[in-house]
Amino acid sequence: MNLNKLAATLGTLCAAVFLIGLATTLTKSRLIGFDDILPVYIIIGTALVMMFVELKTYFDDHKDQ
């Protein structure tokens, strides 16, 4: 695994941990109900899927390297 693949993997994982932590923090608040947090879950879920699809595409494009 070269340095670019390692950097792409670590960057994606750090961003995923941040987004999941953000969603968890918002869920713990007593002032925010489920109806308020649902759009955030949808946006964060979409962002996570897009990031992992992009990572998979990057790995597929750079198999030979």
ChimeraX attribute file (.defattr): number of C-alpha atoms within 10 A of each C-alpha:
attribute: neighborCount
match mode: 1-to-1
recipient: residues
	/A:1	7
	/A:2	7
	/A:3	8
	/A:4	11
	/A:5	15
	/A:6	11
	/A:7	11
	/A:8	14
	/A:9	16
	/A:10	12
	/A:11	13
	/A:12	17
	/A:13	15
	/A:14	10
	/A:15	14
	/A:16	19
	/A:17	12
	/A:18	12
	/A:19	19
	/A:20	14
	/A:21	12
	/A:22	14
	/A:23	17
	/A:24	12
	/A:25	10
	/A:26	17
	/A:27	17
	/A:28	10
	/A:29	9
	/A:30	7
	/A:31	8
	/A:32	11
	/A:33	12
	/A:34	10
	/A:35	8
	/A:36	12
	/A:37	13
	/A:38	13
	/A:39	11
	/A:40	15
	/A:41	19
	/A:42	11
	/A:43	12
	/A:44	17
	/A:45	16
	/A:46	11
	/A:47	15
	/A:48	19
	/A:49	13
	/A:50	12
	/A:51	17
	/A:52	15
	/A:53	12
	/A:54	14
	/A:55	17
	/A:56	13
	/A:57	11
	/A:58	15
	/A:59	15
	/A:60	10
	/A:61	10
	/A:62	11
	/A:63	8
	/A:64	6
	/A:65	8
